[in-house]
Amino acid sequence: MRGGAGGAARGAAALGSVATLVLAVWLVWLLPGPQLAAVLGFGAVDGVVTIAECHEAADVEGYAAGTQCKGRYTPARGGGGPQEEILLETAAEEHRPGSEVEVRTAHGKAYELSGFAVGNLGVATGLLLVPFLALAAWLGACARRGEAVDGGGFVLAALAAMVAVVVLGVAAGLIVGLLTALF
């Protein structure tokens, strides 16, 4: 491609790369982002859950989904405002009934720092991001060249990155779980 057509192709590929990155960030912010921020402890504590019961949970396919606890949630703001039932998702441990746990909330559920939650949400976030990052990198390469480039290397890199995300997510979950158990 020469002249205007080559410039238009470069511009379209560059715009596609930026749009893909914006879409990826928006999806992470919309889907696992708030839960991951709550689990990692970003922001002030939202309130306290007084535990009523805890149990080992399973997902829809029957796999272990960590410990879930139910209890009464009291918001931190407003000096003990209205209490409501809430689910403490992927708790760090099986809390005794009556114990109080400081939590952060997201999407109507309570979260605390937990190795299982960090691992699960970290893997979910990474697996959501990797395909978008690979597509954005390929579009960026197309923009630099001004024509379509072979995407095989980008697909292999994305597959390797997905494996790395799972390994790093499991490692982060184990480290956080160990640290929360020790301290």
C-alpha positions as CSV (number, residue, x, y, z in Angstrom):
1,M,0.0,0.0,0.0
2,R,1.3,3.4,-0.9
3,G,0.2,6.9,0.0
4,G,-3.2,7.6,1.5
5,A,-4.3,4.0,1.7
6,G,-1.3,2.9,3.7
7,G,-1.7,5.8,6.1
8,A,-5.4,5.0,6.5
9,A,-4.6,1.4,7.2
10,R,-2.0,2.4,9.8
11,G,-4.4,4.8,11.4
12,A,-7.2,2.2,11.5
13,A,-4.9,-0.4,13.0
14,A,-3.6,2.1,15.6
15,L,-7.1,3.1,16.5
16,G,-8.2,-0.5,16.7
17,S,-5.3,-1.2,19.1
18,V,-6.2,1.7,21.4
19,A,-9.9,0.8,21.3
20,T,-9.1,-2.8,22.2
21,L,-7.1,-1.7,25.2
22,V,-9.9,0.7,26.3
23,L,-12.4,-2.2,26.0
24,A,-10.1,-4.5,28.0
25,V,-9.8,-1.9,30.8
26,W,-13.5,-1.3,30.8
27,L,-14.3,-5.0,31.0
28,V,-11.9,-5.5,33.9
29,W,-13.3,-2.5,35.7
30,L,-16.8,-3.8,35.1
31,L,-16.4,-7.6,35.9
32,P,-13.6,-8.7,38.3
33,G,-12.1,-5.3,39.1
34,P,-14.3,-4.3,42.0
35,Q,-14.0,-7.7,43.7
36,L,-10.2,-7.8,43.2
37,A,-9.9,-4.3,44.7
38,A,-12.0,-5.4,47.6
39,V,-10.0,-8.6,48.2
40,L,-6.7,-6.8,48.0
41,G,-7.9,-4.2,50.5
42,F,-7.9,-1.0,48.3
43,G,-9.8,1.7,50.0
44,A,-11.2,2.1,53.4
45,V,-13.0,-0.7,55.2
46,D,-16.7,-0.6,54.2
47,G,-18.1,-2.3,57.4
48,V,-18.2,-5.3,59.6
49,V,-19.8,-8.7,59.2
50,T,-21.0,-10.5,62.3
51,I,-20.7,-14.1,61.2
52,A,-23.7,-16.3,61.6
53,E,-22.4,-19.4,59.7
54,C,-19.6,-20.6,57.4
55,H,-19.4,-23.5,55.0
56,E,-17.3,-24.8,52.1
57,A,-18.9,-23.7,48.9
58,A,-18.9,-25.2,45.4
59,D,-19.3,-23.6,42.1
60,V,-22.0,-24.6,39.5
61,E,-19.7,-27.4,38.3
62,G,-19.1,-28.8,41.7
63,Y,-15.5,-27.6,42.2
64,A,-14.4,-26.0,45.5
65,A,-15.1,-22.3,45.6
66,G,-13.6,-21.5,49.0
67,T,-15.3,-20.7,52.3
68,Q,-18.4,-18.7,52.3
69,C,-19.9,-17.1,55.4
70,K,-23.2,-15.5,56.0
71,G,-23.8,-12.8,58.5
72,R,-25.2,-9.4,59.4
73,Y,-23.4,-6.5,57.7
74,T,-23.0,-3.2,59.5
75,P,-21.7,-0.3,57.4
76,A,-18.7,1.6,58.8
77,R,-20.1,4.9,57.7
78,G,-22.9,6.4,59.6
79,G,-22.0,4.9,63.0
80,G,-23.7,1.5,62.8
81,G,-26.5,2.1,60.3
82,P,-29.0,-0.4,59.2
83,Q,-27.8,-4.0,59.3
84,E,-28.5,-6.5,56.5
85,E,-27.7,-10.1,55.6
86,I,-24.7,-10.4,53.4
87,L,-22.5,-13.2,52.0
88,L,-18.8,-13.0,52.8
89,E,-17.4,-14.5,49.6
90,T,-14.2,-16.7,49.7
91,A,-13.4,-16.0,53.3
92,A,-9.8,-16.4,54.5
93,E,-10.9,-19.0,57.0
94,E,-14.0,-20.6,58.5
95,H,-14.9,-17.9,61.0
96,R,-16.7,-18.9,64.3
97,P,-20.3,-17.7,64.6
98,G,-20.4,-14.4,66.4
99,S,-17.0,-13.3,65.3
100,E,-16.7,-9.9,63.6
101,V,-14.8,-9.5,60.3
102,E,-13.9,-6.1,58.7
103,V,-14.8,-6.3,55.0
104,R,-14.9,-4.3,51.8
105,T,-17.9,-4.7,49.6
106,A,-18.4,-5.1,45.8
107,H,-21.5,-6.1,43.8
108,G,-23.5,-6.8,47.0
109,K,-21.1,-9.2,48.6
110,A,-18.4,-8.8,51.3
111,Y,-14.8,-9.6,50.8
112,E,-11.7,-9.9,53.0
113,L,-8.1,-10.7,52.1
114,S,-8.0,-14.4,51.2
115,G,-5.5,-16.4,49.3
116,F,-8.2,-18.4,47.5
117,A,-9.9,-15.1,46.4
118,V,-6.7,-13.5,45.3
119,G,-5.8,-16.5,43.2
120,N,-9.2,-16.9,41.6
121,L,-9.8,-13.2,40.9
122,G,-6.2,-12.7,39.7
123,V,-6.5,-15.6,37.3
124,A,-9.9,-14.3,36.1
125,T,-8.5,-10.8,35.5
126,G,-5.4,-12.1,33.7
127,L,-7.4,-14.5,31.5
128,L,-9.7,-11.7,30.6
129,L,-6.9,-9.3,29.7
130,V,-4.5,-11.6,27.8
131,P,-6.6,-12.0,24.6
132,F,-7.2,-8.2,24.4
133,L,-3.5,-7.5,25.0
134,A,-2.5,-10.0,22.3
135,L,-5.0,-8.4,19.8
136,A,-3.8,-4.9,20.7
137,A,-0.2,-6.0,20.2
138,W,-1.0,-7.5,16.8
139,L,-3.0,-4.4,15.7
140,G,0.0,-2.3,16.9
141,A,2.4,-4.4,14.8
142,C,0.0,-4.0,11.8
143,A,0.0,-0.2,12.4
144,R,3.8,0.0,12.5
145,R,4.1,-2.0,9.2
146,G,1.1,-0.5,7.5
147,E,-0.2,-3.9,6.5
148,A,-1.4,-7.1,8.1
149,V,1.3,-9.2,9.8
150,D,1.3,-12.9,10.5
151,G,-0.5,-13.4,13.8
152,G,0.8,-16.8,14.7
153,G,3.5,-15.5,17.0
154,F,0.9,-13.4,18.8
155,V,-1.4,-16.4,19.3
156,L,1.5,-18.5,20.7
157,A,2.5,-15.6,23.0
158,A,-1.1,-15.3,24.2
159,L,-1.3,-19.0,25.0
160,A,2.0,-18.8,26.9
161,A,0.7,-15.8,28.7
162,M,-2.5,-17.6,29.7
163,V,-0.4,-20.4,31.2
164,A,1.7,-17.8,33.0
165,V,-1.4,-16.1,34.4
166,V,-2.6,-19.4,35.9
167,V,0.7,-20.2,37.4
168,L,1.2,-16.7,38.8
169,G,-2.4,-16.6,40.1
170,V,-1.9,-19.9,42.0
171,A,1.4,-18.7,43.3
172,A,-0.1,-15.3,44.5
173,G,-3.0,-17.2,46.1
174,L,-0.6,-19.5,48.0
175,I,1.6,-16.6,49.2
176,V,-1.4,-14.6,50.3
177,G,-2.9,-17.6,52.0
178,L,0.3,-18.4,53.8
179,L,0.8,-14.8,54.9
180,T,-2.8,-14.5,56.2
181,A,-2.4,-17.8,58.1
182,L,0.8,-16.6,59.7
183,F,-0.3,-13.1,60.6
